[in-house]
Amino acid sequence: MLTVRLPRTLESRLNKLAKRTGRPKSYYATKAIGEFLDEQEDYLTAISRLEENRPPIPLEEVVRKLGLDG
């Protein structure tokens, strides 16, 4: 369980979005936190690779390994 205090402007925007879409505010909060965590974990992985002087992975290789080339 997590309680978050939002600035009024964010809370107002969240309320409007929830009403407009019929989804609960918790849906959007969970989605936003999940996306933020994904980005932060990717960032920390990249920083770690740089600090260890590991070679970059070419985009073409990433695309191929993830099966995005088809």
mmCIF file of the N, C-alpha and C atoms, coordinates in Angstrom:
data_MODEL
# 
_entry.id   MODEL 
# 
loop_
_atom_site.group_PDB 
_atom_site.id 
_atom_site.type_symbol 
_atom_site.label_atom_id 
_atom_site.label_alt_id 
_atom_site.label_comp_id 
_atom_site.label_asym_id 
_atom_site.label_entity_id 
_atom_site.label_seq_id 
_atom_site.pdbx_PDB_ins_code 
_atom_site.Cartn_x 
_atom_site.Cartn_y 
_atom_site.Cartn_z 
_atom_site.occupancy 
_atom_site.B_iso_or_equiv 
_atom_site.pdbx_formal_charge 
_atom_site.auth_seq_id 
_atom_site.auth_comp_id 
_atom_site.auth_asym_id 
_atom_site.auth_atom_id 
_atom_site.pdbx_PDB_model_num 
ATOM 1   N N  . MET A 1 1  ? 0.852   -1.173  0.000   1.00 0.00 ? 1  MET A N  1 
ATOM 2   C CA . MET A 1 1  ? 0.000   0.000   0.000   1.00 0.00 ? 1  MET A CA 1 
ATOM 3   C C  . MET A 1 1  ? 0.892   1.228   0.000   1.00 0.00 ? 1  MET A C  1 
ATOM 4   N N  . LEU A 1 2  ? 0.509   2.206   -0.784  1.00 0.00 ? 2  LEU A N  1 
ATOM 5   C CA . LEU A 1 2  ? 1.286   3.432   -0.920  1.00 0.00 ? 2  LEU A CA 1 
ATOM 6   C C  . LEU A 1 2  ? 0.331   4.612   -0.943  1.00 0.00 ? 2  LEU A C  1 
ATOM 7   N N  . THR A 1 3  ? 0.668   5.626   -0.204  1.00 0.00 ? 3  THR A N  1 
ATOM 8   C CA . THR A 1 3  ? -0.103  6.862   -0.219  1.00 0.00 ? 3  THR A CA 1 
ATOM 9   C C  . THR A 1 3  ? 0.774   7.952   -0.789  1.00 0.00 ? 3  THR A C  1 
ATOM 10  N N  . VAL A 1 4  ? 0.242   8.699   -1.743  1.00 0.00 ? 4  VAL A N  1 
ATOM 11  C CA . VAL A 1 4  ? 1.018   9.751   -2.395  1.00 0.00 ? 4  VAL A CA 1 
ATOM 12  C C  . VAL A 1 4  ? 0.252   11.059  -2.314  1.00 0.00 ? 4  VAL A C  1 
ATOM 13  N N  . ARG A 1 5  ? 0.935   12.105  -1.935  1.00 0.00 ? 5  ARG A N  1 
ATOM 14  C CA . ARG A 1 5  ? 0.330   13.439  -1.913  1.00 0.00 ? 5  ARG A CA 1 
ATOM 15  C C  . ARG A 1 5  ? 0.765   14.152  -3.186  1.00 0.00 ? 5  ARG A C  1 
ATOM 16  N N  . LEU A 1 6  ? -0.202  14.502  -4.013  1.00 0.00 ? 6  LEU A N  1 
ATOM 17  C CA . LEU A 1 6  ? 0.086   15.155  -5.284  1.00 0.00 ? 6  LEU A CA 1 
ATOM 18  C C  . LEU A 1 6  ? -0.168  16.658  -5.186  1.00 0.00 ? 6  LEU A C  1 
ATOM 19  N N  . PRO A 1 7  ? 0.598   17.434  -5.951  1.00 0.00 ? 7  PRO A N  1 
ATOM 20  C CA . PRO A 1 7  ? 0.257   18.848  -6.064  1.00 0.00 ? 7  PRO A CA 1 
ATOM 21  C C  . PRO A 1 7  ? -1.159  18.982  -6.654  1.00 0.00 ? 7  PRO A C  1 
ATOM 22  N N  . ARG A 1 8  ? -1.847  20.040  -6.305  1.00 0.00 ? 8  ARG A N  1 
ATOM 23  C CA . ARG A 1 8  ? -3.237  20.209  -6.747  1.00 0.00 ? 8  ARG A CA 1 
ATOM 24  C C  . ARG A 1 8  ? -3.399  20.117  -8.251  1.00 0.00 ? 8  ARG A C  1 
ATOM 25  N N  . THR A 1 9  ? -2.458  20.677  -8.984  1.00 0.00 ? 9  THR A N  1 
ATOM 26  C CA . THR A 1 9  ? -2.584  20.656  -10.457 1.00 0.00 ? 9  THR A CA 1 
ATOM 27  C C  . THR A 1 9  ? -2.531  19.233  -10.994 1.00 0.00 ? 9  THR A C  1 
ATOM 28  N N  . LEU A 1 10 ? -1.627  18.422  -10.461 1.00 0.00 ? 10 LEU A N  1 
ATOM 29  C CA . LEU A 1 10 ? -1.547  17.030  -10.907 1.00 0.00 ? 10 LEU A CA 1 
ATOM 30  C C  . LEU A 1 10 ? -2.781  16.250  -10.492 1.00 0.00 ? 10 LEU A C  1 
ATOM 31  N N  . GLU A 1 11 ? -3.234  16.479  -9.278  1.00 0.00 ? 11 GLU A N  1 
ATOM 32  C CA . GLU A 1 11 ? -4.421  15.770  -8.808  1.00 0.00 ? 11 GLU A CA 1 
ATOM 33  C C  . GLU A 1 11 ? -5.634  16.129  -9.657  1.00 0.00 ? 11 GLU A C  1 
ATOM 34  N N  . SER A 1 12 ? -5.754  17.386  -10.011 1.00 0.00 ? 12 SER A N  1 
ATOM 35  C CA . SER A 1 12 ? -6.871  17.830  -10.849 1.00 0.00 ? 12 SER A CA 1 
ATOM 36  C C  . SER A 1 12 ? -6.815  17.168  -12.226 1.00 0.00 ? 12 SER A C  1 
ATOM 37  N N  . ARG A 1 13 ? -5.643  17.142  -12.801 1.00 0.00 ? 13 ARG A N  1 
ATOM 38  C CA . ARG A 1 13 ? -5.482  16.496  -14.115 1.00 0.00 ? 13 ARG A CA 1 
ATOM 39  C C  . ARG A 1 13 ? -5.801  15.011  -14.035 1.00 0.00 ? 13 ARG A C  1 
ATOM 40  N N  . LEU A 1 14 ? -5.333  14.370  -12.976 1.00 0.00 ? 14 LEU A N  1 
ATOM 41  C CA . LEU A 1 14 ? -5.585  12.943  -12.791 1.00 0.00 ? 14 LEU A CA 1 
ATOM 42  C C  . LEU A 1 14 ? -7.076  12.678  -12.616 1.00 0.00 ? 14 LEU A C  1 
ATOM 43  N N  . ASN A 1 15 ? -7.734  13.497  -11.831 1.00 0.00 ? 15 ASN A N  1 
ATOM 44  C CA . ASN A 1 15 ? -9.186  13.353  -11.640 1.00 0.00 ? 15 ASN A CA 1 
ATOM 45  C C  . ASN A 1 15 ? -9.934  13.496  -12.966 1.00 0.00 ? 15 ASN A C  1 
ATOM 46  N N  . LYS A 1 16 ? -9.572  14.488  -13.760 1.00 0.00 ? 16 LYS A N  1 
ATOM 47  C CA . LYS A 1 16 ? -10.230 14.707  -15.052 1.00 0.00 ? 16 LYS A CA 1 
ATOM 48  C C  . LYS A 1 16 ? -10.020 13.522  -15.985 1.00 0.00 ? 16 LYS A C  1 
ATOM 49  N N  . LEU A 1 17 ? -8.801  13.012  -16.022 1.00 0.00 ? 17 LEU A N  1 
ATOM 50  C CA . LEU A 1 17 ? -8.507  11.866  -16.881 1.00 0.00 ? 17 LEU A CA 1 
ATOM 51  C C  . LEU A 1 17 ? -9.297  10.644  -16.441 1.00 0.00 ? 17 LEU A C  1 
ATOM 52  N N  . ALA A 1 18 ? -9.333  10.396  -15.150 1.00 0.00 ? 18 ALA A N  1 
ATOM 53  C CA . ALA A 1 18 ? -10.062 9.237   -14.629 1.00 0.00 ? 18 ALA A CA 1 
ATOM 54  C C  . ALA A 1 18 ? -11.546 9.338   -14.961 1.00 0.00 ? 18 ALA A C  1 
ATOM 55  N N  . LYS A 1 19 ? -12.130 10.520  -14.782 1.00 0.00 ? 19 LYS A N  1 
ATOM 56  C CA . LYS A 1 19 ? -13.548 10.702  -15.107 1.00 0.00 ? 19 LYS A CA 1 
ATOM 57  C C  . LYS A 1 19 ? -13.806 10.522  -16.592 1.00 0.00 ? 19 LYS A C  1 
ATOM 58  N N  . ARG A 1 20 ? -12.921 11.092  -17.394 1.00 0.00 ? 20 ARG A N  1 
ATOM 59  C CA . ARG A 1 20 ? -13.108 11.036  -18.852 1.00 0.00 ? 20 ARG A CA 1 
ATOM 60  C C  . ARG A 1 20 ? -13.016 9.620   -19.402 1.00 0.00 ? 20 ARG A C  1 
ATOM 61  N N  . THR A 1 21 ? -12.157 8.817   -18.814 1.00 0.00 ? 21 THR A N  1 
ATOM 62  C CA . THR A 1 21 ? -11.918 7.468   -19.343 1.00 0.00 ? 21 THR A CA 1 
ATOM 63  C C  . THR A 1 21 ? -12.662 6.376   -18.585 1.00 0.00 ? 21 THR A C  1 
ATOM 64  N N  . GLY A 1 22 ? -13.150 6.698   -17.384 1.00 0.00 ? 22 GLY A N  1 
ATOM 65  C CA . GLY A 1 22 ? -13.828 5.685   -16.591 1.00 0.00 ? 22 GLY A CA 1 
ATOM 66  C C  . GLY A 1 22 ? -12.889 4.719   -15.903 1.00 0.00 ? 22 GLY A C  1 
ATOM 67  N N  . ARG A 1 23 ? -11.616 5.017   -15.914 1.00 0.00 ? 23 ARG A N  1 
ATOM 68  C CA . ARG A 1 23 ? -10.633 4.176   -15.222 1.00 0.00 ? 23 ARG A CA 1 
ATOM 69  C C  . ARG A 1 23 ? -10.325 4.792   -13.862 1.00 0.00 ? 23 ARG A C  1 
ATOM 70  N N  . PRO A 1 24 ? -9.955  3.961   -12.891 1.00 0.00 ? 24 PRO A N  1 
ATOM 71  C CA . PRO A 1 24 ? -9.618  4.518   -11.574 1.00 0.00 ? 24 PRO A CA 1 
ATOM 72  C C  . PRO A 1 24 ? -8.279  5.266   -11.611 1.00 0.00 ? 24 PRO A C  1 
ATOM 73  N N  . LYS A 1 25 ? -8.146  6.202   -10.706 1.00 0.00 ? 25 LYS A N  1 
ATOM 74  C CA . LYS A 1 25 ? -6.888  6.956   -10.617 1.00 0.00 ? 25 LYS A CA 1 
ATOM 75  C C  . LYS A 1 25 ? -5.714  6.023   -10.347 1.00 0.00 ? 25 LYS A C  1 
ATOM 76  N N  . SER A 1 26 ? -5.954  4.970   -9.594  1.00 0.00 ? 26 SER A N  1 
ATOM 77  C CA . SER A 1 26 ? -4.873  4.041   -9.264  1.00 0.00 ? 26 SER A CA 1 
ATOM 78  C C  . SER A 1 26 ? -4.308  3.362   -10.513 1.00 0.00 ? 26 SER A C  1 
ATOM 79  N N  . TYR A 1 27 ? -5.154  3.169   -11.524 1.00 0.00 ? 27 TYR A N  1 
ATOM 80  C CA . TYR A 1 27 ? -4.678  2.576   -12.782 1.00 0.00 ? 27 TYR A CA 1 
ATOM 81  C C  . TYR A 1 27 ? -3.587  3.456   -13.385 1.00 0.00 ? 27 TYR A C  1 
ATOM 82  N N  . TYR A 1 28 ? -3.859  4.756   -13.463 1.00 0.00 ? 28 TYR A N  1 
ATOM 83  C CA . TYR A 1 28 ? -2.901  5.668   -14.069 1.00 0.00 ? 28 TYR A CA 1 
ATOM 84  C C  . TYR A 1 28 ? -1.665  5.862   -13.189 1.00 0.00 ? 28 TYR A C  1 
ATOM 85  N N  . ALA A 1 29 ? -1.841  5.876   -11.880 1.00 0.00 ? 29 ALA A N  1 
ATOM 86  C CA . ALA A 1 29 ? -0.699  5.999   -10.982 1.00 0.00 ? 29 ALA A CA 1 
ATOM 87  C C  . ALA A 1 29 ? 0.218   4.788   -11.110 1.00 0.00 ? 29 ALA A C  1 
ATOM 88  N N  . THR A 1 30 ? -0.368  3.602   -11.158 1.00 0.00 ? 30 THR A N  1 
ATOM 89  C CA . THR A 1 30 ? 0.419   2.377   -11.302 1.00 0.00 ? 30 THR A CA 1 
ATOM 90  C C  . THR A 1 30 ? 1.159   2.361   -12.627 1.00 0.00 ? 30 THR A C  1 
ATOM 91  N N  . LYS A 1 31 ? 0.458   2.746   -13.688 1.00 0.00 ? 31 LYS A N  1 
ATOM 92  C CA . LYS A 1 31 ? 1.072   2.787   -15.016 1.00 0.00 ? 31 LYS A CA 1 
ATOM 93  C C  . LYS A 1 31 ? 2.234   3.782   -15.056 1.00 0.00 ? 31 LYS A C  1 
ATOM 94  N N  . ALA A 1 32 ? 2.037   4.969   -14.495 1.00 0.00 ? 32 ALA A N  1 
ATOM 95  C CA . ALA A 1 32 ? 3.074   6.000   -14.497 1.00 0.00 ? 32 ALA A CA 1 
ATOM 96  C C  . ALA A 1 32 ? 4.293   5.565   -13.688 1.00 0.00 ? 32 ALA A C  1 
ATOM 97  N N  . ILE A 1 33 ? 4.060   4.972   -12.526 1.00 0.00 ? 33 ILE A N  1 
ATOM 98  C CA . ILE A 1 33 ? 5.180   4.523   -11.695 1.00 0.00 ? 33 ILE A CA 1 
ATOM 99  C C  . ILE A 1 33 ? 5.938   3.396   -12.393 1.00 0.00 ? 33 ILE A C  1 
ATOM 100 N N  . GLY A 1 34 ? 5.215   2.474   -13.011 1.00 0.00 ? 34 GLY A N  1 
ATOM 101 C CA . GLY A 1 34 ? 5.863   1.376   -13.729 1.00 0.00 ? 34 GLY A CA 1 
ATOM 102 C C  . GLY A 1 34 ? 6.744   1.879   -14.859 1.00 0.00 ? 34 GLY A C  1 
ATOM 103 N N  . GLU A 1 35 ? 6.238   2.836   -15.640 1.00 0.00 ? 35 GLU A N  1 
ATOM 104 C CA . GLU A 1 35 ? 7.022   3.388   -16.747 1.00 0.00 ? 35 GLU A CA 1 
ATOM 105 C C  . GLU A 1 35 ? 8.247   4.143   -16.224 1.00 0.00 ? 35 GLU A C  1 
ATOM 106 N N  . PHE A 1 36 ? 8.069   4.884   -15.136 1.00 0.00 ? 36 PHE A N  1 
ATOM 107 C CA . PHE A 1 36 ? 9.191   5.600   -14.536 1.00 0.00 ? 36 PHE A CA 1 
ATOM 108 C C  . PHE A 1 36 ? 10.274  4.625   -14.070 1.00 0.00 ? 36 PHE A C  1 
ATOM 109 N N  . LEU A 1 37 ? 9.862   3.549   -13.403 1.00 0.00 ? 37 LEU A N  1 
ATOM 110 C CA . LEU A 1 37 ? 10.833  2.565   -12.923 1.00 0.00 ? 37 LEU A CA 1 
ATOM 111 C C  . LEU A 1 37 ? 11.569  1.904   -14.087 1.00 0.00 ? 37 LEU A C  1 
ATOM 112 N N  . ASP A 1 38 ? 10.850  1.579   -15.152 1.00 0.00 ? 38 ASP A N  1 
ATOM 113 C CA . ASP A 1 38 ? 11.507  1.006   -16.339 1.00 0.00 ? 38 ASP A CA 1 
ATOM 114 C C  . ASP A 1 38 ? 12.590  1.941   -16.868 1.00 0.00 ? 38 ASP A C  1 
ATOM 115 N N  . GLU A 1 39 ? 12.262  3.224   -16.986 1.00 0.00 ? 39 GLU A N  1 
ATOM 116 C CA . GLU A 1 39 ? 13.224  4.203   -17.501 1.00 0.00 ? 39 GLU A CA 1 
ATOM 117 C C  . GLU A 1 39 ? 14.425  4.341   -16.575 1.00 0.00 ? 39 GLU A C  1 
ATOM 118 N N  . GLN A 1 40 ? 14.186  4.392   -15.270 1.00 0.00 ? 40 GLN A N  1 
ATOM 119 C CA . GLN A 1 40 ? 15.283  4.539   -14.322 1.00 0.00 ? 40 GLN A CA 1 
ATOM 120 C C  . GLN A 1 40 ? 16.188  3.315   -14.328 1.00 0.00 ? 40 GLN A C  1 
ATOM 121 N N  . GLU A 1 41 ? 15.599  2.122   -14.411 1.00 0.00 ? 41 GLU A N  1 
ATOM 122 C CA . GLU A 1 41 ? 16.409  0.897   -14.461 1.00 0.00 ? 41 GLU A CA 1 
ATOM 123 C C  . GLU A 1 41 ? 17.244  0.865   -15.736 1.00 0.00 ? 41 GLU A C  1 
ATOM 124 N N  . ASP A 1 42 ? 16.671  1.273   -16.862 1.00 0.00 ? 42 ASP A N  1 
ATOM 125 C CA . ASP A 1 42 ? 17.434  1.340   -18.113 1.00 0.00 ? 42 ASP A CA 1 
ATOM 126 C C  . ASP A 1 42 ? 18.580  2.337   -17.998 1.00 0.00 ? 42 ASP A C  1 
ATOM 127 N N  . TYR A 1 43 ? 18.282  3.486   -17.401 1.00 0.00 ? 43 TYR A N  1 
ATOM 128 C CA . TYR A 1 43 ? 19.302  4.514   -17.215 1.00 0.00 ? 43 TYR A CA 1 
ATOM 129 C C  . TYR A 1 43 ? 20.453  3.988   -16.358 1.00 0.00 ? 43 TYR A C  1 
ATOM 130 N N  . LEU A 1 44 ? 20.120  3.341   -15.242 1.00 0.00 ? 44 LEU A N  1 
ATOM 131 C CA . LEU A 1 44 ? 21.161  2.825   -14.355 1.00 0.00 ? 44 LEU A CA 1 
ATOM 132 C C  . LEU A 1 44 ? 21.984  1.725   -15.024 1.00 0.00 ? 44 LEU A C  1 
ATOM 133 N N  . THR A 1 45 ? 21.342  0.916   -15.855 1.00 0.00 ? 45 THR A N  1 
ATOM 134 C CA . THR A 1 45 ? 22.074  -0.105  -16.613 1.00 0.00 ? 45 THR A CA 1 
ATOM 135 C C  . THR A 1 45 ? 23.061  0.557   -17.570 1.00 0.00 ? 45 THR A C  1 
ATOM 136 N N  . ALA A 1 46 ? 22.607  1.601   -18.254 1.00 0.00 ? 46 ALA A N  1 
ATOM 137 C CA . ALA A 1 46 ? 23.477  2.313   -19.199 1.00 0.00 ? 46 ALA A CA 1 
ATOM 138 C C  . ALA A 1 46 ? 24.654  2.956   -18.480 1.00 0.00 ? 46 ALA A C  1 
ATOM 139 N N  . ILE A 1 47 ? 24.394  3.583   -17.343 1.00 0.00 ? 47 ILE A N  1 
ATOM 140 C CA . ILE A 1 47 ? 25.474  4.212   -16.566 1.00 0.00 ? 47 ILE A CA 1 
ATOM 141 C C  . ILE A 1 47 ? 26.473  3.159   -16.108 1.00 0.00 ? 47 ILE A C  1 
ATOM 142 N N  . SER A 1 48 ? 25.968  2.023   -15.659 1.00 0.00 ? 48 SER A N  1 
ATOM 143 C CA . SER A 1 48 ? 26.842  0.943   -15.205 1.00 0.00 ? 48 SER A CA 1 
ATOM 144 C C  . SER A 1 48 ? 27.738  0.462   -16.345 1.00 0.00 ? 48 SER A C  1 
ATOM 145 N N  . ARG A 1 49 ? 27.159  0.304   -17.530 1.00 0.00 ? 49 ARG A N  1 
ATOM 146 C CA . ARG A 1 49 ? 27.949  -0.131  -18.696 1.00 0.00 ? 49 ARG A CA 1 
ATOM 147 C C  . ARG A 1 49 ? 29.029  0.895   -19.027 1.00 0.00 ? 49 ARG A C  1 
ATOM 148 N N  . LEU A 1 50 ? 28.692  2.178   -18.931 1.00 0.00 ? 50 LEU A N  1 
ATOM 149 C CA . LEU A 1 50 ? 29.684  3.218   -19.206 1.00 0.00 ? 50 LEU A CA 1 
ATOM 150 C C  . LEU A 1 50 ? 30.804  3.196   -18.175 1.00 0.00 ? 50 LEU A C  1 
ATOM 151 N N  . GLU A 1 51 ? 30.454  3.059   -16.909 1.00 0.00 ? 51 GLU A N  1 
ATOM 152 C CA . GLU A 1 51 ? 31.448  3.049   -15.841 1.00 0.00 ? 51 GLU A CA 1 
ATOM 153 C C  . GLU A 1 51 ? 32.381  1.848   -15.933 1.00 0.00 ? 51 GLU A C  1 
ATOM 154 N N  . GLU A 1 52 ? 31.887  0.743   -16.462 1.00 0.00 ? 52 GLU A N  1 
ATOM 155 C CA . GLU A 1 52 ? 32.698  -0.470  -16.595 1.00 0.00 ? 52 GLU A CA 1 
ATOM 156 C C  . GLU A 1 52 ? 33.450  -0.501  -17.920 1.00 0.00 ? 52 GLU A C  1 
ATOM 157 N N  . ASN A 1 53 ? 33.301  0.572   -18.706 1.00 0.00 ? 53 ASN A N  1 
ATOM 158 C CA . ASN A 1 53 ? 33.936  0.666   -20.031 1.00 0.00 ? 53 ASN A CA 1 
ATOM 159 C C  . ASN A 1 53 ? 33.566  -0.505  -20.930 1.00 0.00 ? 53 ASN A C  1 
ATOM 160 N N  . ARG A 1 54 ? 32.330  -0.981  -20.791 1.00 0.00 ? 54 ARG A N  1 
ATOM 161 C CA . ARG A 1 54 ? 31.866  -2.062  -21.649 1.00 0.00 ? 54 ARG A CA 1 
ATOM 162 C C  . ARG A 1 54 ? 31.462  -1.473  -22.989 1.00 0.00 ? 54 ARG A C  1 
ATOM 163 N N  . PRO A 1 55 ? 31.680  -2.223  -24.053 1.00 0.00 ? 55 PRO A N  1 
ATOM 164 C CA . PRO A 1 55 ? 31.364  -1.671  -25.374 1.00 0.00 ? 55 PRO A CA 1 
ATOM 165 C C  . PRO A 1 55 ? 29.856  -1.501  -25.564 1.00 0.00 ? 55 PRO A C  1 
ATOM 166 N N  . PRO A 1 56 ? 29.476  -0.485  -26.339 1.00 0.00 ? 56 PRO A N  1 
ATOM 167 C CA . PRO A 1 56 ? 28.050  -0.308  -26.617 1.00 0.00 ? 56 PRO A CA 1 
ATOM 168 C C  . PRO A 1 56 ? 27.526  -1.451  -27.478 1.00 0.00 ? 56 PRO A C  1 
ATOM 169 N N  . ILE A 1 57 ? 26.238  -1.660  -27.428 1.00 0.00 ? 57 ILE A N  1 
ATOM 170 C CA . ILE A 1 57 ? 25.602  -2.688  -28.259 1.00 0.00 ? 57 ILE A CA 1 
ATOM 171 C C  . ILE A 1 57 ? 24.969  -1.971  -29.449 1.00 0.00 ? 57 ILE A C  1 
ATOM 172 N N  . PRO A 1 58 ? 25.377  -2.312  -30.666 1.00 0.00 ? 58 PRO A N  1 
ATOM 173 C CA . PRO A 1 58 ? 24.802  -1.645  -31.842 1.00 0.00 ? 58 PRO A CA 1 
ATOM 174 C C  . PRO A 1 58 ? 23.288  -1.851  -31.914 1.00 0.00 ? 58 PRO A C  1 
ATOM 175 N N  . LEU A 1 59 ? 22.585  -0.831  -32.379 1.00 0.00 ? 59 LEU A N  1 
ATOM 176 C CA . LEU A 1 59 ? 21.137  -0.881  -32.473 1.00 0.00 ? 59 LEU A CA 1 
ATOM 177 C C  . LEU A 1 59 ? 20.674  -2.084  -33.294 1.00 0.00 ? 59 LEU A C  1 
ATOM 178 N N  . GLU A 1 60 ? 21.353  -2.366  -34.375 1.00 0.00 ? 60 GLU A N  1 
ATOM 179 C CA . GLU A 1 60 ? 20.965  -3.490  -35.229 1.00 0.00 ? 60 GLU A CA 1 
ATOM 180 C C  . GLU A 1 60 ? 20.972  -4.802  -34.458 1.00 0.00 ? 60 GLU A C  1 
ATOM 181 N N  . GLU A 1 61 ? 21.955  -4.968  -33.571 1.00 0.00 ? 61 GLU A N  1 
ATOM 182 C CA . GLU A 1 61 ? 22.040  -6.187  -32.768 1.00 0.00 ? 61 GLU A CA 1 
ATOM 183 C C  . GLU A 1 61 ? 20.892  -6.264  -31.766 1.00 0.00 ? 61 GLU A C  1 
ATOM 184 N N  . VAL A 1 62 ? 20.565  -5.146  -31.148 1.00 0.00 ? 62 VAL A N  1 
ATOM 185 C CA . VAL A 1 62 ? 19.458  -5.107  -30.193 1.00 0.00 ? 62 VAL A CA 1 
ATOM 186 C C  . VAL A 1 62 ? 18.156  -5.458  -30.897 1.00 0.00 ? 62 VAL A C  1 
ATOM 187 N N  . VAL A 1 63 ? 17.933  -4.859  -32.054 1.00 0.00 ? 63 VAL A N  1 
ATOM 188 C CA . VAL A 1 63 ? 16.718  -5.116  -32.834 1.00 0.00 ? 63 VAL A CA 1 
ATOM 189 C C  . VAL A 1 63 ? 16.629  -6.593  -33.183 1.00 0.00 ? 63 VAL A C  1 
ATOM 190 N N  . ARG A 1 64 ? 17.734  -7.175  -33.614 1.00 0.00 ? 64 ARG A N  1 
ATOM 191 C CA . ARG A 1 64 ? 17.755  -8.593  -33.985 1.00 0.00 ? 64 ARG A CA 1 
ATOM 192 C C  . ARG A 1 64 ? 17.500  -9.477  -32.779 1.00 0.00 ? 64 ARG A C  1 
ATOM 193 N N  . LYS A 1 65 ? 18.184  -9.213  -31.656 1.00 0.00 ? 65 LYS A N  1 
ATOM 194 C CA . LYS A 1 65 ? 18.026  -10.034 -30.465 1.00 0.00 ? 65 LYS A CA 1 
ATOM 195 C C  . LYS A 1 65 ? 16.606  -9.993  -29.893 1.00 0.00 ? 65 LYS A C  1 
ATOM 196 N N  . LEU A 1 66 ? 15.954  -8.838  -30.035 1.00 0.00 ? 66 LEU A N  1 
ATOM 197 C CA . LEU A 1 66 ? 14.598  -8.693  -29.520 1.00 0.00 ? 66 LEU A CA 1 
ATOM 198 C C  . LEU A 1 66 ? 13.538  -9.136  -30.522 1.00 0.00 ? 66 LEU A C  1 
ATOM 199 N N  . GLY A 1 67 ? 13.984  -9.548  -31.698 1.00 0.00 ? 67 GLY A N  1 
ATOM 200 C CA . GLY A 1 67 ? 13.050  -10.012 -32.708 1.00 0.00 ? 67 GLY A CA 1 
ATOM 201 C C  . GLY A 1 67 ? 12.199  -8.907  -33.308 1.00 0.00 ? 67 GLY A C  1 
ATOM 202 N N  . LEU A 1 68 ? 12.753  -7.705  -33.347 1.00 0.00 ? 68 LEU A N  1 
ATOM 203 C CA . LEU A 1 68 ? 11.993  -6.563  -33.868 1.00 0.00 ? 68 LEU A CA 1 
ATOM 204 C C  . LEU A 1 68 ? 12.282  -6.301  -35.348 1.00 0.00 ? 68 LEU A C  1 
ATOM 205 N N  . ASP A 1 69 ? 13.045  -7.156  -35.959 1.00 0.00 ? 69 ASP A N  1 
ATOM 206 C CA . ASP A 1 69 ? 13.446  -6.927  -37.345 1.00 0.00 ? 69 ASP A CA 1 
ATOM 207 C C  . ASP A 1 69 ? 12.471  -7.502  -38.370 1.00 0.00 ? 69 ASP A C  1 
ATOM 208 N N  . GLY A 1 70 ? 11.387  -8.085  -37.916 1.00 0.00 ? 70 GLY A N  1 
ATOM 209 C CA . GLY A 1 70 ? 10.466  -8.718  -38.856 1.00 0.00 ? 70 GLY A CA 1 
ATOM 210 C C  . GLY A 1 70 ? 9.231   -8.020  -39.070 1.00 0.00 ? 70 GLY A C  1 
# 
